[in-house]
Every structure is written in structure tokens, then in C-alpha cells.
């Protein structure tokens, strides 16, 4: 198992997507079962989606 920040994960696999994340989302720790080398863009997109949705639950709209 390997633990990395979402920022490092995105930077490694799909750096062009980094601008889509807020600072607090970038600092989120992600635990990888098989290491970062086994991930592809689809995997990273799923992880990003889950983190963004989690932080969106905390957002209050007026």
C-alpha cells in the first residue's frame, strides 16, 4: 500500500487536470493498494470525482 496526496497523484498521471482541484482537495491523502505505477487516467478521474463530490457536500449554497 502507498499513501500519496491527490495533488501528487494527478501530477504523476494527468498533470493537465490539476487546475480542476481546489487547494483542500489537492491535499487530500489517497491510499493506493497497488501503487501509483498501476494507475491510468480513468482511475485518476474516478478518484478525483469522489474527492470533489465529498468536498461539495460541505458547500452551502444560498
N, C-alpha and C positions, 0 to 999 in steps of 0.2 A: 504494500500500500504506500501511496505517496500523497502528501498534502501540499497543495500549492494555492496561491491566490488566483482568483479568477482573472485578474489582470495578466499575470504571467502565463496562464493557460491560453488566453486569447492571443497574447503577443506571440506565443510559440506556434500556434496552429493557424490563426486567421487575423493577423495584425490590422487588417483593413476594417475590422469590426469593432475595434477598441473604442472608437468615438461614440458608439451606441450606449456605452455604460456610464452611469454616474459614478462619482468617486467612491461612495459607500458600497456600491455593487462591485466595483473593481477590487476592493479589499476583502471581499468575502472569501473565506477559505473553502476549498473544494478538496475532497478526498477521492483519489483515483485508485481503483482496485488494481488495475494492470499497468499503471504508469502513463506518463504523458505521451510516450512514443506511440502508443496504440490508438490514440485518438485521431479522428478525422473531423472535417468541418461540420458534418452533420451532428456528430456527438457534441461538439462545442456549441452549436446552435441550440441544441436541446438544453444544455446546462445553462446557457445564457438566458433562455426563455424562462426556465424555472426560477432563476435568481431574480430576474426582472419582475416576474409575477409575484414573488414573495415580497419584494420591496414595495410593489404597487398596492398591496393590501394595507400597508401602513400609511398610504397617502390619503389625506382628507380633501375632498373637493367641496367647494361652496357653490 
